[in-house]
Amino acid sequence: MSLLCETTWWQKAGRVLARTSSLVSVITPVYNGGAFLQECIQSVVNQTYGNFEYIIVDNMSTDETFTIAEKAAASDSRIKAVRCDKHVGIIENWNRSLQPISDDSDYIKFVHADDWLFAECLARMVKLADANDRIGLVSAYRLEEDSVSLDHLPAEAPFVPGADTFVMDGRQVARAILQEKASVLGSPTSILIRSRLVTHGQSFFTDEFLHADKEACLRLLPDCDFGFVKQVLTYTRRHNESVTSLTNSLDTRRQENLMLLQKYGPALLSDAEFTRTEAREFIDYYNFLARRAGTGSGKAFWDSHRQVLESAGKPFSRWRLARAIARRWANPAQALKDFTRATSENSGRVDSKTVDFLSASRKAPGKYDSA
């Protein structure tokens, strides 16, 4: 897809209106993203909303990534290609990519190099956020490969016949997420963030979590409103083998859901809600471990989950695991089917390098090649 395409009339009109509209800082932190970066860039250039700066931060790629970024910058003055002189890990690169944004920035929009935005993404999100200064985060439906997701909306979301947006108290949204009663955040590509909520000179994303974007949203939501556009505005690709393999093999989302509940639950949930949610979380956690028992997952897999349970103040219990296994095998036919499927999956076994990758990503970015 050529970046040197002819400028359309609506792009020209958007640039004229840009003088009086909010400035969006679109950011793509990237490492070796040459395969999909051009498509990502084109989706930003094709936005119906014209007032944006687009910063592509190259984490010392060894492929054609920076060449693609430079060509894009040469063809559009809104694009800036930044070549870093040190390779760092995922979370540190996300934080580093925030440094070049303009002091006049009103909103921040990440887009991963292997993802892209639908043409109305910025326009729809900015319009909603501009209408209410208390809105700190805006999300929308997304296309995840071939299926629509982020459609599990909070039960408290206001319903207005014919309306394709809603705004609600961010604290309510965070409470629903912690109780697994909503899924509206997705990945960094899915969210628009009000720039003033991102503290300059400090690390916005914490290296305690591999899914640091979800932690950042839960940190912000109690102090702002949340906006949602009922339209598919972003596309997420699932192809990054190293991270996706890690996420699937260890079920890092399950691990970090428990960690986030421990971190934010006591302040956002009542004592009864927290106790009930924590109890359900541990039941689900041990049911997951029961499905993996005997499938050859390896010592590193079990060590990783022991560490998470220990950090949650609930040391690994063989008794609870045995009870979960017994419950599963109460239905032998289904249990055998699940067992056969689990043992045949390539991602079933986790080695020590995978666990080291997780530890490095959460605690000490920089050891592994990351976006």
PEQUI-V504728 format. One line per field, one symbol per residue. ss: DSSP state (@ for helix, = for strand, . for the rest). psi: psi as a letter, one per 20 degrees, with the letter a starting at -180 (. if undefined). burial: + if it has 16 or more other ideal C-beta (glycine too) atoms within 10 Angstrom, else -. A space follows every 10 residues. Layout:
# PEQUI-V504728
ss = ???
psi = ???
burial = ???
This chain:
# PEQUI-V504728
ss = ........@@ @@@@@@@@@@ ...======= ...@@@@@@@ @@@@@..... .=======.. ....@@@@@@ @@@@@...== ===......@ @@@@@@@... ......==== .....==... @@@@@@@@@@ ....====== ====..===. .=........ ....=====@ @@@@@@@@.. ..=....@@@ .===@@@... .......... .@@@@@@@@@ @...====== ======.... @@@@@@@@@@ .@@@@@@@@@ @@@@@@@@.. @@@@@@@@@@ @@@@@@@@@@ @@......@@ @@@@@@@@@@ @......@@@ @@@@@@@@.. .@@@@@@@@@ @@@@.@@@.. .@@@@@@@@@ @@@....... .
psi = ppilrpprhh gghhhgihhj rqppoppopq plkhhigggg ghhghjqipi nqqoooopll qjbjghgggg hghhioiipp ppoqjpprrg ghhgghiihi qqijphqpoq oqhjrrqqhj gggggggghh ioiiphqpar qqondjqpak jnqqhippoo pipjrqprph ghggggghjk jqnjgcrhhi qppphiiopq irogpqjipg mhhhggghhh hijrrpqppm qoiqppqnio gggggggghi lhggghgggh ghgighhhqr gggggggggh ghghghhghh hipjjkhrhh ghgghggghg hjjnqpohgh ggghgghgjh nhggghghgg gghiphjhpp rhhghhgggg hghmqihqpr .
burial = --+------- +--+---+-- ++++++++++ ++++-+++-+ ++++++++++ ++++++++++ +---++-++- +++--+-+++ ++-+--++++ ++++++++-- +---++++++ ++++++++-+ +++++++++- ----++++++ ++++----++ --++--+--- ----++++++ +++++++++- -+-+++++++ +++++-++-- ---++-+-++ ++++++++++ ++-++++++- -++++++--+ --+--++-++ ++-+++++++ +++++--++- ---+--++-- ++--++--++ +++-+-++-+ ++-++--++- -+-+-+---+ +--++--+-- ----+--++- -+-----+-+ ---++-++-+ ++--++-+-+ +
